[in-house]
Amino acid sequence: MEGQSAPLTAAQRGRIRRLSQPRELSPDEEGGELNIVPFLDIIMNVLIFVLATIAVTFTATIDTTPPASQSGGVRSSVESTALNLTIFIVNEGFSLKASGGNIAPGCEGAGPGITIPKKGNQYDFELLNTCAARLKKASPEFDDETQVFITANPGTEYQTIVQVLDAVRTTPQGESLFTDANFKVPR
């Protein structure tokens, strides 16, 4: 029996079995590799939460030109043939003024008062559009005019100003009225 080896005892076989089975390595023994899957799971959850709860805002811009200042109070002797329409947004409605003076209530000629009073508690943008179209068509000299001045009381809602700009931009038929808006500060 020289070439044969002796059979292993049960204790030896158990030890060999234990040593031959793969064992889990601790993070220190893994060779410096880090398991980043749990970290990525947390980042993805936070990212999805942020994207789901963010408020979506849209920004719109309105191109305007600041009004030019008059030089030192010197007035030209030549009469201006421009309409120079100014819309005052007041608590009671719209007051319109042109180079000829204040526009009377109902958009009928010149005179004092609120040109377009509120209907109930709402501004009347439809009548403002009609009045702006009537004033622009009042004289052939106003055909090329695209400028309108807008002045609002403090506390006027931004949406009201945008609706005024929309109301005086074009007629319901698509005719261009006043496309260039300038803002004035009330005194």
N, CA, C and O atoms as a DFTB+ gen file, in Angstrom:
748 C
 N C O
     1  1       0.794      -1.167       0.000
     2  2       0.000       0.000       0.000
     3  2       0.858       1.260       0.000
     4  3       0.551       2.287       0.606
     5  1       1.833       1.114      -0.647
     6  2       2.702       2.252      -0.655
     7  2       2.190       3.377      -1.539
     8  3       2.380       4.526      -1.139
     9  1       1.606       3.195      -2.616
    10  2       1.174       4.227      -3.524
    11  2      -0.199       4.781      -3.186
    12  3      -0.639       5.782      -3.753
    13  1      -0.873       4.113      -2.249
    14  2      -2.217       4.585      -1.920
    15  2      -2.164       5.479      -0.714
    16  3      -1.363       5.273       0.198
    17  1      -3.032       6.488      -0.712
    18  2      -3.073       7.360       0.446
    19  2      -4.184       6.896       1.367
    20  3      -5.150       6.261       0.945
    21  1      -4.024       7.218       2.586
    22  2      -5.001       6.805       3.597
    23  2      -6.268       7.620       3.444
    24  3      -6.191       8.802       3.110
    25  1      -7.439       7.029       3.676
    26  2      -8.692       7.784       3.567
    27  2      -8.727       8.917       4.591
    28  3      -8.153       8.823       5.676
    29  1      -9.414       9.979       4.211
    30  2      -9.499      11.154       5.073
    31  2     -10.530      10.924       6.163
    32  3     -11.537      10.249       5.954
    33  1     -10.274      11.475       7.284
    34  2     -11.222      11.367       8.382
    35  2     -12.344      12.369       8.156
    36  3     -12.222      13.257       7.312
    37  1     -13.412      12.237       8.884
    38  2     -14.565      13.144       8.758
    39  2     -14.186      14.574       9.112
    40  3     -14.686      15.509       8.487
    41  1     -13.334      14.764      10.075
    42  2     -12.917      16.106      10.476
    43  2     -12.105      16.760       9.365
    44  3     -12.249      17.953       9.101
    45  1     -11.224      15.949       8.697
    46  2     -10.422      16.492       7.609
    47  2     -11.315      16.883       6.415
    48  3     -11.148      17.946       5.818
    49  1     -12.276      15.984       6.084
    50  2     -13.180      16.293       4.972
    51  2     -13.997      17.560       5.261
    52  3     -14.192      18.366       4.351
    53  1     -14.481      17.766       6.495
    54  2     -15.248      18.973       6.866
    55  2     -14.410      20.234       6.756
    56  3     -14.893      21.281       6.325
    57  1     -13.127      20.120       7.157
    58  2     -12.241      21.284       7.071
    59  2     -11.980      21.656       5.612
    60  3     -11.995      22.834       5.256
    61  1     -11.740      20.647       4.769
    62  2     -11.505      20.902       3.342
    63  2     -12.744      21.540       2.724
    64  3     -12.627      22.486       1.945
    65  1     -13.930      21.032       3.062
    66  2     -15.184      21.590       2.532
    67  2     -15.345      23.060       2.940
    68  3     -15.724      23.899       2.123
    69  1     -15.057      23.358       4.202
    70  2     -15.184      24.754       4.672
    71  2     -14.204      25.684       3.967
    72  3     -14.572      26.797       3.589
    73  1     -12.982      25.251       3.789
    74  2     -11.969      26.094       3.168
    75  2     -12.181      26.256       1.664
    76  3     -11.788      27.278       1.101
    77  1     -12.789      25.278       1.005
    78  2     -12.977      25.362      -0.439
    79  2     -14.206      26.173      -0.847
    80  3     -14.320      26.576      -2.004
    81  1     -15.115      26.413       0.075
    82  2     -16.315      27.202      -0.258
    83  2     -15.953      28.682      -0.347
    84  3     -15.159      29.188       0.446
    85  1     -16.567      29.395      -1.362
    86  2     -16.249      30.830      -1.465
    87  2     -16.794      31.589      -0.265
    88  3     -17.879      31.293       0.237
    89  1     -16.056      32.530       0.166
    90  2     -16.501      33.338       1.310
    91  2     -16.664      34.784       0.869
    92  3     -15.997      35.236      -0.062
    93  1     -17.556      35.507       1.542
    94  2     -17.784      36.922       1.229
    95  2     -16.673      37.748       1.836
    96  3     -16.264      37.572       2.984
    97  1     -16.209      38.659       1.001
    98  2     -15.144      39.521       1.468
    99  2     -15.734      40.760       2.108
   100  3     -16.776      41.249       1.671
   101  1     -15.108      41.252       3.095
   102  2     -15.546      42.498       3.706
   103  2     -15.153      43.639       2.771
   104  3     -14.278      43.453       1.925
   105  1     -15.788      44.843       2.899
   106  2     -15.436      45.958       2.008
   107  2     -13.961      46.305       2.046
   108  3     -13.422      46.821       1.067
   109  1     -13.304      46.031       3.158
   110  2     -11.879      46.347       3.249
   111  2     -11.049      45.397       2.400
   112  3      -9.971      45.772       1.937
   113  1     -11.534      44.157       2.182
   114  2     -10.772      43.158       1.455
   115  2     -11.104      43.142      -0.035
   116  3     -10.491      42.362      -0.764
   117  1     -12.041      43.958      -0.533
   118  2     -12.455      43.911      -1.926
   119  2     -11.507      44.634      -2.855
   120  3     -11.788      44.700      -4.052
   121  1     -10.474      45.145      -2.413
   122  2      -9.517      45.812      -3.283
   123  2      -9.897      47.260      -3.556
   124  3      -9.494      47.786      -4.594
   125  1     -10.646      47.937      -2.694
   126  2     -10.968      49.343      -2.832
   127  2     -12.160      49.641      -3.733
   128  3     -12.460      50.815      -3.948
   129  1     -12.855      48.643      -4.271
   130  2     -14.021      48.898      -5.110
   131  2     -15.222      49.200      -4.229
   132  3     -15.448      48.543      -3.212
   133  1     -15.974      50.189      -4.630
   134  2     -17.128      50.635      -3.871
   135  2     -18.392      50.255      -4.621
   136  3     -18.456      50.414      -5.840
   137  1     -19.379      49.767      -3.930
   138  2     -20.657      49.450      -4.544
   139  2     -21.504      50.725      -4.536
   140  3     -22.001      51.139      -3.489
   141  1     -21.666      51.352      -5.730
   142  2     -22.371      52.632      -5.803
   143  2     -23.836      52.485      -6.202
   144  3     -24.532      53.491      -6.340
   145  1     -24.316      51.276      -6.390
   146  2     -25.706      51.067      -6.799
   147  2     -26.684      51.644      -5.779
   148  3     -27.627      52.318      -6.193
   149  1     -26.524      51.426      -4.478
   150  2     -27.467      52.048      -3.524
   151  2     -27.418      53.571      -3.563
   152  3     -28.447      54.230      -3.414
   153  1     -26.233      54.130      -3.762
   154  2     -26.103      55.581      -3.859
   155  2     -26.852      56.100      -5.079
   156  3     -27.564      57.100      -4.984
   157  1     -26.703      55.433      -6.230
   158  2     -27.415      55.836      -7.438
   159  2     -28.926      55.704      -7.282
   160  3     -29.674      56.525      -7.813
   161  1     -29.379      54.699      -6.571
   162  2     -30.818      54.553      -6.301
   163  2     -31.356      55.750      -5.523
   164  3     -32.436      56.255      -5.830
   165  1     -30.621      56.198      -4.535
   166  2     -31.049      57.351      -3.740
   167  2     -31.058      58.613      -4.596
   168  3     -32.009      59.391      -4.526
   169  1     -30.024      58.832      -5.399
   170  2     -29.947      60.013      -6.263
   171  2     -31.103      60.017      -7.258
   172  3     -31.724      61.060      -7.465
   173  1     -31.405      58.890      -7.872
   174  2     -32.513      58.820      -8.833
   175  2     -33.847      59.124      -8.160
   176  3     -34.680      59.828      -8.731
   177  1     -34.058      58.605      -6.957
   178  2     -35.307      58.885      -6.240
   179  2     -35.435      60.372      -5.922
   180  3     -36.515      60.945      -6.067
   181  1     -34.355      60.992      -5.493
   182  2     -34.390      62.426      -5.196
   183  2     -34.636      63.223      -6.470
   184  3     -35.419      64.174      -6.458
   185  1     -33.986      62.854      -7.562
   186  2     -34.156      63.554      -8.832
   187  2     -35.595      63.447      -9.334
   188  3     -36.163      64.442      -9.784
   189  1     -36.177      62.284      -9.267
   190  2     -37.569      62.106      -9.694
   191  2     -38.506      62.915      -8.803
   192  3     -39.467      63.506      -9.297
   193  1     -38.244      62.948      -7.516
   194  2     -39.071      63.737      -6.607
   195  2     -38.991      65.226      -6.951
   196  3     -40.013      65.912      -6.985
   197  1     -37.782      65.721      -7.206
   198  2     -37.608      67.145      -7.534
   199  2     -38.307      67.477      -8.846
   200  3     -38.989      68.498      -8.941
   201  1     -38.148      66.639      -9.847
   202  2     -38.787      66.899     -11.136
   203  2     -40.307      66.829     -11.042
   204  3     -41.002      67.561     -11.747
   205  1     -40.821      65.973     -10.196
   206  2     -42.273      65.841     -10.069
   207  2     -42.887      66.996      -9.291
   208  3     -44.063      67.305      -9.487
   209  1     -42.135      67.631      -8.426
   210  2     -42.709      68.679      -7.580
   211  2     -42.336      70.090      -8.005
   212  3     -42.810      71.056      -7.407
   213  1     -41.502      70.230      -9.017
   214  2     -41.089      71.570      -9.431
   215  2     -42.257      72.275     -10.122
   216  3     -43.013      71.665     -10.878
   217  1     -42.380      73.536      -9.853
   218  2     -43.428      74.337     -10.491
   219  2     -42.920      74.772     -11.862
   220  3     -41.825      75.321     -11.981
   221  1     -43.705      74.528     -12.871
   222  2     -43.320      74.904     -14.223
   223  2     -43.752      76.342     -14.458
   224  3     -44.928      76.674     -14.311
   225  1     -42.812      77.187     -14.818
   226  2     -43.134      78.583     -15.094
   227  2     -42.713      78.916     -16.511
   228  3     -41.665      78.483     -16.989
   229  1     -43.537      79.679     -17.158
   230  2     -43.242      80.136     -18.497
   231  2     -43.067      81.643     -18.440
   232  3     -43.846      82.343     -17.793
   233  1     -42.070      82.125     -19.100
   234  2     -41.798      83.548     -19.100
   235  2     -42.102      84.105     -20.472
   236  3     -41.639      83.590     -21.489
   237  1     -42.885      85.161     -20.482
   238  2     -43.208      85.832     -21.739
   239  2     -42.605      87.229     -21.684
   240  3     -42.544      87.852     -20.624
   241  1     -42.176      87.696     -22.802
   242  2     -41.625      89.041     -22.859
   243  2     -42.477      89.895     -23.773
   244  3     -43.048      89.414     -24.752
   245  1     -42.550      91.141     -23.442
   246  2     -43.266      92.113     -24.256
   247  2     -42.249      93.174     -24.647
   248  3     -41.714      93.879     -23.792
   249  1     -41.987      93.282     -25.942
   250  2     -41.019      94.264     -26.422
   251  2     -41.638      95.649     -26.389
   252  3     -42.691      95.881     -26.982
   253  1     -40.991      96.558     -25.705
   254  2     -41.463      97.936     -25.641
   255  2     -40.284      98.878     -25.852
   256  3     -39.122      98.487     -25.741
   257  1     -40.607     100.094     -26.152
   258  2     -39.598     101.131     -26.328
   259  2     -39.852     102.208     -25.281
   260  3     -40.984     102.676     -25.157
   261  1     -38.847     102.611     -24.533
   262  2     -39.082     103.671     -23.550
   263  2     -39.401     104.981     -24.254
   264  3     -38.845     105.267     -25.314
   265  1     -40.291     105.779     -23.673
   266  2     -40.637     107.046     -24.314
   267  2     -39.452     108.006     -24.300
   268  3     -38.669     108.035     -23.351
   269  1     -39.335     108.782     -25.359
   270  2     -38.259     109.764     -25.453
   271  2     -38.628     110.993     -24.639
   272  3     -39.790     111.400     -24.605
   273  1     -37.646     111.575     -23.989
   274  2     -37.927     112.770     -23.192
   275  2     -37.853     114.006     -24.082
   276  3     -37.124     114.046     -25.073
   277  1     -38.633     115.009     -23.694
   278  2     -38.599     116.261     -24.440
   279  2     -37.447     117.099     -23.925
   280  3     -37.121     117.065     -22.738
   281  1     -36.846     117.836     -24.807
   282  2     -35.660     118.598     -24.412
   283  2     -36.054     119.921     -23.777
   284  3     -36.670     120.765     -24.428
   285  1     -35.708     120.105     -22.529
   286  2     -35.772     121.365     -21.802
   287  2     -37.023     122.200     -21.929
   288  3     -36.951     123.416     -21.748
   289  1     -38.135     121.628     -22.223
   290  2     -39.382     122.379     -22.262
   291  2     -39.555     123.213     -23.517
   292  3     -40.535     123.952     -23.611
   293  1     -38.656     123.133     -24.482
   294  2     -38.796     123.888     -25.724
   295  2     -39.773     123.131     -26.611
   296  3     -39.553     121.956     -26.906
   297  1     -40.834     123.773     -27.034
   298  2     -41.849     123.135     -27.864
   299  2     -41.678     123.577     -29.302
   300  3     -41.278     124.706     -29.589
   301  1     -41.980     122.690     -30.164
   302  2     -41.898     123.004     -31.587
   303  2     -43.123     123.818     -31.986
   304  3     -44.213     123.630     -31.444
   305  1     -42.933     124.709     -32.923
   306  2     -44.056     125.518     -33.383
   307  2     -44.914     124.756     -34.385
   308  3     -46.002     125.207     -34.743
   309  1     -44.418     123.581     -34.847
   310  2     -45.167     122.790     -35.806
   311  2     -46.135     121.883     -35.039
   312  3     -45.728     121.183     -34.112
   313  1     -47.395     121.895     -35.418
   314  2     -48.406     121.053     -34.770
   315  2     -48.142     119.592     -35.119
   316  3     -47.822     119.262     -36.261
   317  1     -48.279     118.731     -34.130
   318  2     -48.102     117.309     -34.352
   319  2     -49.375     116.727     -34.947
   320  3     -50.478     117.036     -34.496
   321  1     -49.219     115.888     -35.953
   322  2     -50.383     115.250     -36.567
   323  2     -50.519     113.812     -36.088
   324  3     -51.280     113.033     -36.661
   325  1     -49.791     113.464     -35.050
   326  2     -49.863     112.105     -34.519
   327  2     -51.033     111.998     -33.555
   328  3     -51.436     112.981     -32.934
   329  1     -51.570     110.793     -33.442
   330  2     -52.682     110.545     -32.529
   331  2     -52.207     110.566     -31.082
   332  3     -52.894     111.096     -30.209
   333  1     -51.026     109.987     -30.825
   334  2     -50.467     109.919     -29.465
   335  2     -51.485     109.380     -28.470
   336  3     -51.766     110.018     -27.456
   337  1     -52.034     108.211     -28.760
   338  2     -53.047     107.605     -27.901
   339  2     -52.420     107.125     -26.601
   340  3     -51.435     106.386     -26.601
   341  1     -53.013     107.562     -25.494
   342  2     -52.594     107.124     -24.170
   343  2     -53.793     106.489     -23.484
   344  3     -54.884     107.059     -23.469
   345  1     -53.585     105.306     -22.918
   346  2     -54.642     104.598     -22.199
   347  2     -54.280     104.593     -20.724
   348  3     -53.230     104.090     -20.325
   349  1     -55.165     105.160     -19.927
   350  2     -54.988     105.157     -18.474
   351  2     -55.866     104.046     -17.910
   352  3     -57.084     104.059     -18.089
   353  1     -55.243     103.080     -17.227
   354  2     -55.998     102.004     -16.581
   355  2     -56.237     102.459     -15.147
   356  3     -55.317     102.504     -14.331
   357  1     -57.502     102.797     -14.855
   358  2     -57.862     103.284     -13.525
   359  2     -58.861     102.305     -12.910
   360  3     -59.343     101.391     -13.579
   361  1     -59.156     102.505     -11.654
   362  2     -60.063     101.595     -10.942
   363  2     -61.460     101.566     -11.534
   364  3     -62.157     100.558     -11.416
   365  1     -61.888     102.659     -12.172
   366  2     -63.245     102.748     -12.706
   367  2     -63.353     102.239     -14.140
   368  3     -64.464     102.033     -14.629
   369  1     -62.216     102.026     -14.837
   370  2     -62.236     101.576     -16.222
   371  2     -61.031     102.116     -16.972
   372  3     -59.922     102.157     -16.440
   373  1     -61.260     102.537     -18.229
   374  2     -60.185     103.084     -19.059
   375  2     -60.482     104.539     -19.377
   376  3     -61.604     104.895     -19.737
   377  1     -59.470     105.365     -19.241
   378  2     -59.570     106.753     -19.651
   379  2     -58.577     106.930     -20.784
   380  3     -57.392     106.636     -20.627
   381  1     -59.051     107.407     -21.922
   382  2     -58.197     107.556     -23.094
   383  2     -57.930     109.024     -23.359
   384  3     -58.783     109.885     -23.147
   385  1     -56.731     109.280     -23.824
   386  2     -56.343     110.643     -24.148
   387  2     -55.573     110.600     -25.460
   388  3     -54.739     109.719     -25.674
   389  1     -55.854     111.541     -26.319
   390  2     -55.140     111.664     -27.593
   391  2     -54.502     113.043     -27.646
   392  3     -54.642     113.825     -26.706
   393  1     -53.806     113.350     -28.732
   394  2     -53.153     114.654     -28.829
   395  2     -54.173     115.789     -28.823
   396  3     -53.818     116.927     -28.517
   397  1     -55.437     115.504     -29.155
   398  2     -56.486     116.525     -29.147
   399  2     -57.124     116.707     -27.778
   400  3     -57.946     117.609     -27.611
   401  1     -56.778     115.885     -26.790
   402  2     -57.342     115.997     -25.451
   403  2     -57.973     114.677     -25.010
   404  3     -57.779     113.633     -25.633
   405  1     -58.734     114.755     -23.916
   406  2     -59.380     113.566     -23.373
   407  2     -60.499     113.095     -24.295
   408  3     -61.174     113.903     -24.933
   409  1     -60.689     111.775     -24.359
   410  2     -61.769     111.187     -25.144
   411  2     -62.970     111.034     -24.214
   412  3     -62.843     110.516     -23.105
   413  1     -64.127     111.484     -24.672
   414  2     -65.344     111.488     -23.849
   415  2     -65.851     110.060     -23.608
   416  3     -65.474     109.132     -24.323
   417  1     -66.710     109.898     -22.596
   418  2     -67.306     108.584     -22.339
   419  2     -68.005     108.045     -23.587
   420  3     -68.655     108.787     -24.323
   421  1     -67.855     106.726     -23.809
   422  2     -68.447     106.100     -24.979
   423  2     -67.603     106.279     -26.218
   424  3     -68.017     105.866     -27.302
   425  1     -66.428     106.882     -26.098
   426  2     -65.512     107.109     -27.225
   427  2     -66.145     108.024     -28.270
   428  3     -65.907     107.867     -29.468
   429  1     -66.946     108.973     -27.813
   430  2     -67.648     109.907     -28.713
   431  2     -67.070     111.300     -28.551
   432  3     -67.523     112.054     -27.691
   433  1     -66.094     111.655     -29.346
   434  2     -65.554     113.007     -29.326
   435  2     -64.661     113.271     -28.134
   436  3     -64.234     112.352     -27.435
   437  1     -64.385     114.551     -27.916
   438  2     -63.521     114.972     -26.819
   439  2     -64.366     115.388     -25.623
   440  3     -65.468     115.915     -25.773
   441  1     -63.832     115.142     -24.442
   442  2     -64.530     115.538     -23.232
   443  2     -63.975     114.838     -22.012
   444  3     -63.210     113.881     -22.137
   445  1     -64.353     115.307     -20.822
   446  2     -63.827     114.714     -19.589
   447  2     -64.570     113.423     -19.231
   448  3     -65.638     113.127     -19.765
   449  1     -63.975     112.677     -18.322
   450  2     -64.633     111.482     -17.793
   451  2     -63.925     110.195     -18.189
   452  3     -62.949     110.197     -18.940
   453  1     -64.451     109.098     -17.659
   454  2     -63.917     107.772     -17.963
   455  2     -64.438     107.375     -19.343
   456  3     -65.650     107.273     -19.538
   457  1     -63.566     107.156     -20.272
   458  2     -63.964     106.841     -21.643
   459  2     -64.700     105.511     -21.720
   460  3     -65.748     105.416     -22.359
   461  1     -64.157     104.484     -21.072
   462  2     -64.771     103.150     -21.097
   463  2     -64.899     102.666     -19.655
   464  3     -63.943     102.134     -19.091
   465  1     -66.090     102.850     -19.053
   466  2     -66.251     102.388     -17.675
   467  2     -66.308     100.860     -17.605
   468  3     -66.563     100.182     -18.600
   469  1     -66.067     100.348     -16.411
   470  2     -66.136      98.904     -16.204
   471  2     -67.562      98.416     -16.405
   472  3     -68.523      99.134     -16.126
   473  1     -67.688      97.186     -16.895
   474  2     -68.995      96.518     -16.982
   475  2     -69.093      95.650     -15.743
   476  3     -68.400      94.639     -15.634
   477  1     -69.949      96.037     -14.809
   478  2     -69.999      95.307     -13.543
   479  2     -68.715      95.564     -12.787
   480  3     -68.457      96.685     -12.347
   481  1     -67.915      94.531     -12.638
   482  2     -66.635      94.667     -11.940
   483  2     -65.477      94.302     -12.871
   484  3     -64.352      94.104     -12.411
   485  1     -65.750      94.212     -14.189
   486  2     -64.764      93.770     -15.158
   487  2     -64.442      94.882     -16.158
   488  3     -65.315      95.659     -16.546
   489  1     -63.181      94.940     -16.563
   490  2     -62.792      95.878     -17.609
   491  2     -63.404      95.426     -18.937
   492  3     -63.528      94.227     -19.185
   493  1     -63.784      96.375     -19.787
   494  2     -64.427      96.077     -21.066
   495  2     -63.381      96.166     -22.184
   496  3     -63.213      97.212     -22.810
   497  1     -62.683      95.050     -22.423
   498  2     -61.616      95.018     -23.415
   499  2     -62.175      95.060     -24.842
   500  3     -61.519      95.576     -25.747
   501  1     -63.357      94.531     -25.042
   502  2     -63.977      94.549     -26.372
   503  2     -64.279      95.988     -26.800
   504  3     -64.002      96.370     -27.937
   505  1     -64.844      96.778     -25.893
   506  2     -65.139      98.176     -26.210
   507  2     -63.842      98.976     -26.369
   508  3     -63.786      99.909     -27.170
   509  1     -62.802      98.618     -25.611
   510  2     -61.498      99.275     -25.767
   511  2     -60.956      99.023     -27.172
   512  3     -60.421      99.933     -27.805
   513  1     -61.091      97.806     -27.654
   514  2     -60.644      97.477     -29.008
   515  2     -61.429      98.273     -30.040
   516  3     -60.847      98.810     -30.983
   517  1     -62.737      98.354     -29.872
   518  2     -63.584      99.106     -30.803
   519  2     -63.212     100.582     -30.799
   520  3     -63.112     101.201     -31.858
   521  1     -63.007     101.147     -29.615
   522  2     -62.661     102.561     -29.493
   523  2     -61.294     102.849     -30.111
   524  3     -61.127     103.857     -30.796
   525  1     -60.312     101.969     -29.874
   526  2     -58.979     102.168     -30.452
   527  2     -59.050     102.124     -31.978
   528  3     -58.390     102.912     -32.655
   529  1     -59.849     101.208     -32.515
   530  2     -59.998     101.125     -33.968
   531  2     -60.669     102.383     -34.517
   532  3     -60.273     102.893     -35.565
   533  1     -61.684     102.883     -33.809
   534  2     -62.392     104.094     -34.248
   535  2     -61.458     105.308     -34.236
   536  3     -61.486     106.128     -35.154
   537  1     -60.631     105.416     -33.188
   538  2     -59.710     106.551     -33.101
   539  2     -58.640     106.483     -34.186
   540  3     -58.259     107.516     -34.738
   541  1     -58.151     105.292     -34.499
   542  2     -57.122     105.166     -35.532
   543  2     -57.692     105.504     -36.905
   544  3     -56.985     106.054     -37.749
   545  1     -58.965     105.179     -37.137
   546  2     -59.582     105.440     -38.441
   547  2     -60.161     106.851     -38.533
   548  3     -60.729     107.218     -39.562
   549  1     -60.024     107.644     -37.473
   550  2     -60.606     108.987     -37.455
   551  2     -59.946     109.907     -38.477
   552  3     -60.573     110.853     -38.953
   553  1     -58.713     109.642     -38.810
   554  2     -58.009     110.511     -39.767
   555  2     -57.018     109.668     -40.558
   556  3     -56.412     108.754     -40.000
   557  1     -56.841     109.952     -41.831
   558  2     -55.851     109.211     -42.627
   559  2     -54.422     109.417     -42.123
   560  3     -53.544     108.598     -42.394
   561  1     -54.187     110.507     -41.393
   562  2     -52.855     110.779     -40.853
   563  2     -52.458     109.745     -39.797
   564  3     -51.271     109.575     -39.519
   565  1     -53.443     109.049     -39.203
   566  2     -53.168     108.097     -38.126
   567  2     -52.913     106.680     -38.648
   568  3     -52.618     105.784     -37.857
   569  1     -53.020     106.459     -39.965
   570  2     -52.884     105.114     -40.523
   571  2     -51.535     104.474     -40.219
   572  3     -51.468     103.278     -39.932
   573  1     -50.471     105.250     -40.279
   574  2     -49.132     104.705     -40.069
   575  2     -48.731     104.637     -38.598
   576  3     -47.675     104.097     -38.268
   577  1     -49.550     105.169     -37.731
   578  2     -49.190     105.199     -36.303
   579  2     -49.380     103.818     -35.681
   580  3     -50.433     103.196     -35.820
   581  1     -48.348     103.357     -35.000
   582  2     -48.397     102.042     -34.345
   583  2     -48.119     102.144     -32.850
   584  3     -48.103     101.129     -32.152
   585  1     -47.905     103.334     -32.362
   586  2     -47.479     103.540     -30.982
   587  2     -48.657     103.866     -30.076
   588  3     -49.522     104.667     -30.430
   589  1     -48.683     103.243     -28.912
   590  2     -49.681     103.529     -27.888
   591  2     -48.949     103.632     -26.548
   592  3     -47.978     102.917     -26.299
   593  1     -49.425     104.520     -25.706
   594  2     -48.852     104.686     -24.372
   595  2     -49.834     104.123     -23.360
   596  3     -51.040     104.351     -23.462
   597  1     -49.322     103.393     -22.391
   598  2     -50.183     102.778     -21.378
   599  2     -49.697     103.207     -20.008
   600  3     -48.511     103.122     -19.690
   601  1     -50.641     103.668     -19.207
   602  2     -50.372     104.062     -17.829
   603  2     -51.366     103.332     -16.940
   604  3     -52.557     103.279     -17.249
   605  1     -50.890     102.777     -15.854
   606  2     -51.768     102.021     -14.960
   607  2     -51.629     102.528     -13.532
   608  3     -50.562     102.970     -13.105
   609  1     -52.744     102.450     -12.806
   610  2     -52.708     102.774     -11.380
   611  2     -51.832     101.770     -10.651
   612  3     -51.720     100.624     -11.086
   613  1     -51.210     102.174      -9.553
   614  2     -50.483     101.194      -8.749
   615  2     -51.459     100.114      -8.279
   616  3     -52.596     100.414      -7.916
   617  1     -51.024      98.895      -8.288
   618  2     -51.880      97.788      -7.866
   619  2     -52.660      97.160      -9.006
   620  3     -53.402      96.201      -8.794
   621  1     -52.501      97.688     -10.218
   622  2     -53.170      97.080     -11.371
   623  2     -52.515      95.736     -11.648
   624  3     -51.289      95.627     -11.667
   625  1     -53.334      94.717     -11.862
   626  2     -52.812      93.382     -12.093
   627  2     -52.088      93.319     -13.430
   628  3     -52.478      93.969     -14.400
   629  1     -51.040      92.532     -13.458
   630  2     -50.242      92.366     -14.670
   631  2     -51.103      91.809     -15.806
   632  3     -50.951      92.220     -16.957
   633  1     -51.996      90.885     -15.492
   634  2     -52.857      90.283     -16.506
   635  2     -53.734      91.335     -17.178
   636  3     -54.009      91.236     -18.373
   637  1     -54.173      92.335     -16.430
   638  2     -54.982      93.412     -17.005
   639  2     -54.168      94.203     -18.025
   640  3     -54.682      94.557     -19.086
   641  1     -52.913      94.480     -17.715
   642  2     -52.052      95.220     -18.638
   643  2     -51.837      94.409     -19.921
   644  3     -51.870      94.959     -21.021
   645  1     -51.618      93.106     -19.772
   646  2     -51.429      92.254     -20.946
   647  2     -52.702      92.222     -21.795
   648  3     -52.626      92.240     -23.023
   649  1     -53.860      92.175     -21.154
   650  2     -55.115      92.163     -21.905
   651  2     -55.337      93.490     -22.632
   652  3     -55.888      93.501     -23.733
   653  1     -54.919      94.600     -22.040
   654  2     -55.010      95.900     -22.714
   655  2     -54.107      95.886     -23.955
   656  3     -54.518      96.331     -25.027
   657  1     -52.881      95.375     -23.807
   658  2     -51.966      95.286     -24.955
   659  2     -52.578      94.437     -26.064
   660  3     -52.494      94.792     -27.240
   661  1     -53.187      93.330     -25.695
   662  2     -53.829      92.464     -26.688
   663  2     -55.020      93.152     -27.344
   664  3     -55.251      92.993     -28.542
   665  1     -55.776      93.920     -26.556
   666  2     -56.977      94.566     -27.082
   667  2     -56.655      95.656     -28.098
   668  3     -57.430      95.879     -29.027
   669  1     -55.533      96.332     -27.936
   670  2     -55.222      97.431     -28.863
   671  2     -54.229      97.025     -29.958
   672  3     -53.836      97.858     -30.774
   673  1     -53.830      95.770     -29.978
   674  2     -52.861      95.310     -30.983
   675  2     -53.520      95.125     -32.347
   676  3     -53.020      95.643     -33.345
   677  1     -54.633      94.394     -32.407
   678  2     -55.314      94.141     -33.684
   679  2     -56.824      94.132     -33.474
   680  3     -57.318      93.965     -32.359
   681  1     -57.532      94.316     -34.571
   682  2     -58.997      94.211     -34.535
   683  2     -59.376      92.736     -34.621
   684  3     -58.531      91.904     -34.949
   685  1     -60.632      92.398     -34.334
   686  2     -61.056      91.001     -34.485
   687  2     -60.901      90.493     -35.931
   688  3     -60.782      89.289     -36.158
   689  1     -60.902      91.408     -36.896
   690  2     -60.732      91.018     -38.293
   691  2     -59.252      90.859     -38.662
   692  3     -58.944      90.452     -39.783
   693  1     -58.349      91.165     -37.760
   694  2     -56.920      90.994     -38.000
   695  2     -56.198      92.235     -38.478
   696  3     -55.013      92.168     -38.805
   697  1     -56.888      93.375     -38.527
   698  2     -56.238      94.622     -38.935
   699  2     -55.327      95.101     -37.810
   700  3     -55.705      95.064     -36.639
   701  1     -54.148      95.542     -38.163
   702  2     -53.183      96.007     -37.186
   703  2     -53.593      97.385     -36.653
   704  3     -53.940      98.281     -37.421
   705  1     -53.546      97.534     -35.336
   706  2     -53.864      98.830     -34.719
   707  2     -52.588      99.440     -34.141
   708  3     -51.867     100.162     -34.830
   709  1     -52.324      99.149     -32.896
   710  2     -51.177      99.733     -32.192
   711  2     -50.292      98.593     -31.704
   712  3     -50.594      97.962     -30.691
   713  1     -49.211      98.328     -32.411
   714  2     -48.347      97.189     -32.080
   715  2     -47.167      97.563     -31.193
   716  3     -46.548      96.687     -30.589
   717  1     -46.850      98.845     -31.108
   718  2     -45.717      99.291     -30.289
   719  2     -46.248      99.905     -28.998
   720  3     -46.871     100.967     -29.015
   721  1     -45.997      99.232     -27.890
   722  2     -46.488      99.713     -26.599
   723  2     -45.375     100.389     -25.818
   724  3     -44.247      99.900     -25.755
   725  1     -45.716     101.520     -25.226
   726  2     -44.805     102.242     -24.337
   727  2     -45.524     102.399     -23.009
   728  3     -46.739     102.591     -22.975
   729  1     -44.790     102.318     -21.936
   730  2     -45.390     102.463     -20.622
   731  2     -45.005     103.812     -20.032
   732  3     -43.861     104.252     -20.138
   733  1     -45.981     104.454     -19.411
   734  2     -45.750     105.712     -18.714
   735  2     -45.992     105.494     -17.238
   736  3     -46.758     104.613     -16.849
   737  1     -45.351     106.282     -16.429
   738  2     -45.517     106.221     -14.988
   739  2     -46.487     107.308     -14.567
   740  3     -46.285     108.475     -14.903
   741  1     -47.560     106.943     -13.823
   742  2     -48.505     107.992     -13.409
   743  2     -47.853     108.923     -12.409
   744  3     -47.026     108.507     -11.598
   745  1     -48.241     110.204     -12.478
   746  2     -47.671     111.193     -11.555
   747  2     -48.592     111.424     -10.407
   748  3     -48.287     112.224      -9.522
